[in-house]
Amino acid sequence: MPRLKLNDALYFAQEHHIILRPTARSIALWAPGVRVPSPIRETLVAHKYKLRELIAKSDIRTCPSPGLHRPEWYHAGEQEYKCAICQRLTLNI
């Protein structure tokens, strides 16, 4: 199966409430009870540098729970939207 687009992999991650966490050299996926298909995992790991940047910015595309967090989303500039809840959680990593 060809590698997916990053946005498609992020959509899957949000739909399944997968938490993306930066590690020293890559990213980790925390998905209790969810089998993450290989193409999704490979795509996310292939884009680890971009994802680490998005996670650090608390970009809404990396928010694991849009349904619950959406009230805390805010506009942070041109086409930049952040999740205030993820931002607070990122401070604790």
Secondary structure, DSSP 8 states (H G I E B T S, - for coil): -----HHHHHHHHHHTT-EEEE-SSSEEEE-TT----HHHHHHHHHTHHHHHHHHHTTBGGG-S-HHHHGGGEEEEETTEEEEHHHHHHHTT-
